[in-house]
Amino acid sequence: MKSRIGAVLTAGVLTVSVSGCGVFRGDEDSSAPGVTKDACPNAVNKNNGCIYLGAISDLTVGPFKTLAVPITEAQKAFWKRVNQQGGIGGYDIDVTKYVRDNKYNPETHNQVYQEIKGKVLALAQTLGSPTTAAIIKDLKSSKIVAAPASWTSAWNFEDVILESGASYCIESMNAIDYAVETFKPKSVMAVHYAGDYGADAAAGAKAGAAAQKLTFNAIETPQGQDNQGRAVDAIVKGKPDLVILTTGPTDAATVIGQAAARGYKGRYIGTSPSWNKGLLKSPAAPAIKAQYLQSAPWAPFQTQTPGHQAMRQALGQVDPNDGYTSGWVWSYPLKAALQKAAANKELTRDGLLKAVKQITQVDYEGMMPTGSGNFAGDAGTGAVRTSLIAKPDDKEQTGVKVIKEAFTGPTAKAYTLDAPCFGKL
């Protein structure tokens, strides 16, 4: 199993079969909250039972709301498609009743999690690294499987977390290897938020810089446009050839724009959540187009894979945003786990966790490299090590055009993932 932290979880559960179905229906069993024989509200399949999944996201005031709202809408579309295809094991999936706003605040995240935890089988979304860290102990003790809307390398070590794509750590290693290959920097600075998000990317940048024999330093910066002065000062004074930027989009625009106004001419590669196409309409747009590249764990909204096409068809007419892409991709592993648990006739929390540990590959419909989604191995085996690089482009639907398809750089390929990266910063 990928986790080597904490106690081993067992899956011995008393199950009850329903005639003609053969799959556990958990209305009276405390190990299967969120599983009912009654149909979901507005059910696609009226004769199916209902599996309720929770979603906790940054929906109103936090730094990632421009990504989080489409993430949440994409997940609703994903599970509606699953229901239209017949559901899973005699159940439809509901991801609309228990959606909550975390305001990107760990305390709020835990509060709303406690409100819904007894009513859902699993979490279709828990957005944010520090916010999810606030509930990880409870997720493990309650055996609640969760799909994260974040990429910290810590998730590679947690059995209850169904992560997708390269971690911030791996993404930053690949970004530096790409930079060395293309414009040969001599110095790297990581400008990053605190916590498992920013520090994980900065640790990956540190490892990449060491492997490539580049000078390195890291500057932690708080959230908020008015709080970026120290980071801007450090960039302007230090004049690094490359900045690995790990913030929210608005703060990224502030840093890039203010540093450019003060004469900085170096390059940036932004970690995935640092980007939103609205940056191309900001006052910093000229500097962003000239200096910024975007790293990402998967290809953008407009890509022609079966999964991307299914996503666009399910969403209908929307303003393209790679929050949609991420929300859709993050849903595949939980779908696979539910299908496995249903096949095992164990649609309970224990049964779902058992199913996760049996998954060696997830069908992402071409949105991730073949072999992605190995939750049966250890952290190093299961970690995805590919990412891509894009550049700002007004002509593209989400404002970026891929210039380096999914690749694994030499640093990430050789890296031994034996602990979460941010602990090594």
C-alpha positions in Angstrom: 0.0 0.0 0.0 1.2 3.5 -0.8 1.1 4.7 2.8 3.7 3.7 5.4 2.4 6.3 7.9 -0.1 5.3 10.6 -1.9 2.0 11.3 -2.9 -0.5 8.7 -6.6 -0.4 7.9 -8.7 -3.5 7.6 -11.8 -4.1 5.6 -13.7 -6.7 7.6 -17.3 -5.5 7.3 -20.7 -7.3 7.7 -22.6 -6.7 4.4 -26.1 -7.4 3.4 -27.2 -8.2 -0.1 -30.5 -7.0 -1.7 -32.3 -9.6 -3.9 -31.7 -9.0 -7.6 -28.8 -6.5 -7.0 -26.1 -8.3 -5.1 -24.5 -5.1 -3.9 -24.6 -3.9 -0.3 -27.1 -1.2 0.5 -26.0 0.6 3.6 -29.0 2.5 5.0 -28.8 0.8 8.4 -25.1 0.2 8.6 -22.9 2.8 10.3 -20.0 1.9 8.1 -21.8 3.1 5.0 -23.2 6.6 5.7 -24.1 8.3 2.4 -25.4 5.1 0.9 -29.2 4.8 0.7 -31.7 2.5 -1.0 -33.8 5.7 -1.8 -33.1 7.4 -5.1 -31.0 10.5 -5.3 -32.8 13.9 -5.5 -33.5 14.5 -9.2 -32.3 11.0 -10.0 -31.4 10.1 -13.5 -32.2 6.4 -12.7 -35.3 6.4 -10.5 -34.9 2.7 -9.5 -31.3 3.2 -8.3 -30.2 3.8 -4.8 -28.1 6.9 -4.0 -24.4 7.4 -3.0 -23.8 10.9 -1.6 -20.4 12.4 -2.1 -19.3 15.7 -0.4 -17.4 18.6 -1.9 -15.5 21.2 0.0 -14.1 24.0 -2.2 -13.1 27.7 -2.3 -16.3 29.1 -3.7 -16.5 32.8 -2.7 -13.6 34.8 -1.2 -10.4 32.7 -1.2 -7.5 33.1 -3.7 -8.5 30.1 -5.8 -12.2 30.8 -6.4 -11.7 31.4 -10.1 -10.5 27.8 -10.3 -12.6 26.2 -7.6 -16.0 27.2 -9.0 -15.4 25.5 -12.4 -13.7 22.6 -10.6 -17.0 22.0 -8.7 -19.2 22.4 -11.8 -17.0 20.0 -13.7 -17.4 17.4 -11.0 -21.2 17.8 -11.1 -21.1 17.2 -14.9 -18.7 14.2 -14.5 -21.0 12.4 -12.1 -24.1 13.3 -14.1 -22.5 11.5 -17.0 -21.8 8.5 -14.8 -25.5 8.4 -13.9 -26.5 8.8 -17.5 -24.4 5.7 -18.2 -26.4 3.8 -15.6 -24.7 4.7 -12.4 -22.4 2.4 -10.4 -23.6 -0.9 -8.9 -27.2 0.0 -8.8 -26.7 3.5 -7.5 -26.7 7.0 -8.8 -24.1 9.4 -7.5 -25.1 12.7 -5.9 -22.4 15.5 -5.7 -24.8 18.4 -5.3 -26.4 18.1 -1.9 -23.3 18.3 0.3 -21.2 21.1 -1.4 -19.6 23.5 1.1 -17.4 26.6 0.9 -14.1 26.5 2.8 -13.1 30.1 1.9 -9.6 28.6 1.6 -9.4 28.6 5.4 -8.3 25.4 7.3 -10.6 26.1 10.3 -13.6 26.7 8.0 -12.7 23.7 6.0 -12.7 21.5 9.1 -16.0 23.0 10.3 -17.9 22.3 7.2 -16.3 18.9 6.9 -17.7 18.0 10.3 -21.1 19.2 9.2 -21.3 16.8 6.3 -19.0 13.9 7.2 -21.8 11.7 8.7 -23.9 12.1 5.6 -21.5 11.2 2.8 -19.6 8.0 1.8 -16.6 9.9 0.5 -15.4 13.3 -0.6 -15.5 14.0 -4.4 -13.4 17.1 -3.6 -11.4 18.6 -0.8 -9.7 21.7 -2.1 -6.4 23.0 -0.9 -3.3 21.4 0.7 -3.3 23.2 4.0 -7.1 23.0 4.2 -7.1 19.2 3.5 -4.2 18.8 6.0 -6.6 20.2 8.6 -8.9 17.1 8.2 -6.5 14.4 7.1 -6.3 12.7 10.6 -10.1 12.6 10.7 -10.3 11.3 7.2 -8.0 8.4 8.2 -9.7 7.6 11.5 -13.1 7.7 9.8 -11.9 5.8 6.7 -13.3 8.4 4.4 -11.7 8.3 0.9 -11.3 11.8 -0.6 -10.3 13.2 -4.0 -8.1 16.3 -3.4 -8.1 19.5 -5.4 -4.4 20.0 -4.9 -1.1 18.3 -5.7 1.1 18.2 -2.7 3.4 15.2 -2.5 2.0 14.4 0.9 -0.9 12.8 -0.8 1.3 10.2 -2.2 1.7 8.8 1.3 -2.0 8.8 2.3 -4.1 5.8 1.5 -7.4 7.7 1.9 -6.3 10.3 -0.7 -7.0 9.7 -4.4 -4.5 12.1 -6.0 -4.1 12.6 -9.7 -1.1 14.1 -11.6 2.3 15.2 -10.7 2.8 16.8 -7.3 3.9 20.5 -7.0 7.3 19.0 -6.1 7.7 16.9 -9.2 6.2 19.7 -11.4 8.8 22.1 -10.2 11.7 19.7 -10.8 10.4 19.3 -14.4 10.1 23.0 -14.8 13.7 23.6 -13.8 14.9 20.7 -16.1 12.9 22.3 -18.9 14.4 25.7 -18.2 18.0 24.3 -18.2 17.3 22.7 -21.5 15.8 25.8 -23.2 17.2 29.0 -21.7 20.0 27.8 -19.4 19.4 29.7 -16.1 22.2 29.9 -13.5 20.1 31.0 -10.6 16.6 30.0 -9.3 14.4 31.6 -6.7 11.2 30.0 -5.4 8.5 32.5 -4.5 5.8 30.6 -2.7 2.9 30.6 -0.3 3.5 28.9 3.1 2.4 25.4 3.8 2.0 22.2 1.8 1.2 24.0 -1.4 4.0 26.6 -1.7 6.6 24.8 0.3 6.2 21.5 -1.7 6.8 23.4 -5.0 9.8 25.2 -3.4 11.3 21.9 -2.2 11.0 20.5 -5.7 12.7 23.6 -7.1 15.4 23.2 -4.5 16.0 19.6 -5.6 15.9 20.6 -9.3 18.4 23.4 -8.7 20.7 21.1 -6.8 20.6 18.4 -9.5 21.3 21.0 -12.2 24.0 22.8 -10.1 22.1 26.1 -10.0 22.2 28.6 -7.1 18.9 28.6 -5.2 17.0 30.5 -2.6 13.3 30.6 -1.5 11.1 33.5 -0.5 7.9 32.8 1.4 5.1 35.2 0.6 1.6 35.6 2.2 -1.7 35.8 0.4 -3.0 39.2 -0.7 -2.1 41.8 -3.4 -0.9 44.2 -0.7 1.4 41.7 0.8 3.7 41.0 -2.2 6.3 43.8 -1.5 8.9 41.5 0.2 8.7 39.0 -2.7 9.0 41.7 -5.3 11.9 43.3 -3.5 13.7 40.0 -3.3 13.3 39.3 -7.0 14.4 42.8 -8.1 17.4 42.8 -5.8 18.4 39.2 -6.4 17.8 39.2 -10.1 17.4 35.4 -10.4 17.4 34.0 -13.9 14.3 31.9 -13.1 11.5 32.3 -10.5 9.4 29.3 -9.7 6.1 31.0 -8.7 3.6 29.2 -6.4 0.8 31.6 -5.4 -2.8 32.3 -6.5 -3.4 34.0 -9.9 -4.0 37.5 -8.5 -0.9 37.5 -6.4 1.1 36.0 -9.4 0.0 39.0 -11.5 1.0 41.4 -8.7 4.5 39.9 -8.4 5.2 39.7 -12.1 3.8 43.2 -12.9 5.5 45.0 -10.0 8.8 43.3 -10.6 8.7 44.2 -14.3 7.9 47.8 -13.5 11.1 47.9 -11.4 13.2 46.5 -14.1 13.3 42.7 -13.6 13.7 40.9 -16.9 14.1 37.3 -15.8 11.8 34.4 -16.4 9.0 32.8 -14.4 7.5 29.3 -14.5 4.3 29.3 -12.5 3.0 26.2 -10.7 -0.4 25.1 -12.0 -2.7 27.0 -9.6 -0.9 30.2 -10.2 -2.6 30.6 -13.6 -6.0 31.9 -14.7 -6.6 33.3 -18.2 -7.9 36.5 -16.6 -4.3 37.4 -16.1 -4.1 38.2 -19.8 -6.6 41.1 -19.2 -4.7 42.4 -16.1 -2.3 45.3 -16.1 0.5 42.8 -15.8 -0.4 41.1 -19.1 2.5 42.5 -21.2 5.0 41.3 -18.6 3.2 37.9 -18.3 3.4 37.4 -22.0 7.0 38.3 -22.1 8.3 36.5 -19.0 5.9 33.8 -17.8 5.5 30.1 -18.6 3.0 27.8 -17.0 3.7 24.2 -15.8 0.8 21.9 -15.4 0.1 18.2 -14.6 -2.2 17.7 -17.6 -3.2 19.3 -20.9 -5.6 22.2 -21.1 -9.3 22.4 -21.8 -9.1 22.5 -25.6 -7.0 19.3 -25.9 -8.4 16.5 -28.2 -8.4 13.4 -26.0 -11.5 11.3 -25.4 -11.7 12.5 -21.8 -11.4 16.2 -22.8 -14.0 15.7 -25.5 -16.4 14.0 -23.0 -15.8 16.9 -20.6 -16.6 19.6 -23.1 -19.7 17.7 -24.2 -20.9 17.2 -20.7 -20.4 20.8 -19.7 -22.0 22.3 -22.8 -21.6 26.1 -23.4 -19.2 27.4 -20.7 -16.4 29.9 -20.6 -13.4 27.7 -21.0 -11.3 27.4 -17.8 -8.8 24.8 -16.7 -10.6 24.5 -13.4 -13.1 22.5 -15.4 -10.3 20.3 -16.7 -8.9 19.7 -13.2 -12.3 18.9 -11.7 -13.0 16.4 -14.4 -9.6 14.6 -14.1 -9.7 14.5 -10.3 -13.0 12.5 -10.5 -11.7 9.4 -12.4 -9.9 7.6 -9.5 -13.0 7.9 -7.2 -15.1 6.5 -10.0 -12.7 3.6 -10.3 -12.7 3.0 -6.6 -16.5 3.0 -6.4 -16.7 0.6 -9.3 -14.2 -1.7 -7.6 -16.1 -1.6 -4.3 -19.4 -2.3 -6.1 -17.8 -5.3 -7.9 -16.5 -6.5 -4.4 -20.1 -6.0 -3.0 -18.6 -3.8 -0.3 -20.0 -0.3 -0.8 -19.1 0.9 2.6 -16.2 3.1 3.9 -14.1 0.0 4.7 -15.0 -1.5 1.3 -14.1 1.6 -0.6 -10.8 2.0 1.1 -10.1 -1.7 0.4 -11.0 -1.1 -3.2 -8.6 1.9 -3.4 -5.7 -0.4 -2.4 -6.5 -2.8 -5.2 -6.3 -0.2 -8.0 -3.1 -0.4 -10.1 -4.3 1.8 -13.0 -7.1 4.3 -13.6 -8.7 4.9 -17.0 -8.4 8.7 -17.5 -9.7 8.4 -21.1 -6.4 9.7 -22.4 -6.2 12.8 -20.1 -3.3 11.2 -18.1 -0.4 9.0 -19.3 -1.1 5.3 -19.4 -0.3 3.7 -16.1 -1.4 6.6 -14.0 -3.5 5.9 -10.9 -1.5 3.2 -9.2 -2.8 3.2 -5.6 -1.7 -0.3 -4.7 2.0 0.4 -4.7 4.1 2.5 -2.4 4.5 6.3 -2.8 7.5 6.2 -5.1 5.9 3.6 -7.4 2.5 5.3 -7.6 3.7 8.9 -8.0 3.1 10.4 -11.4 6.3 12.1 -12.6 5.1 13.7 -15.9 4.1 17.4 -16.4 4.0 19.8 -19.3 4.9 23.4 -20.1 2.7 26.0 -21.7 3.0 29.7 -22.6 0.4 32.5 -22.5 -1.5 32.8 -25.7 -4.6 35.0 -26.2 -5.8 32.8 -29.1 -6.2 29.7 -26.9 -9.4 29.0 -25.0 -7.8 29.0 -21.5 -5.1 31.5 -22.4 -2.2 29.0 -22.7 -0.7 26.9 -25.5 1.3 23.8 -24.7 4.9 24.1 -25.9 6.3 21.0 -24.2 4.1 17.9 -24.1 4.0 15.7 -21.0 7.6 14.7 -20.0 9.6 13.5 -17.1 12.9 15.3 -16.6 16.0 13.7 -15.3 15.6 15.2 -11.8 12.1 13.8 -11.3 13.1 10.5 -12.9 15.9 9.9 -10.5 14.3 11.4 -7.4 13.6 9.1 -4.5 10.2 10.0 -3.0 10.5 8.6 0.5 8.8 11.5 2.3 6.7 14.5 1.5 9.0 17.0 -0.3 8.1 20.1 1.7 9.8 18.5 4.8 13.1 18.9 2.9 12.8 22.6 2.1 
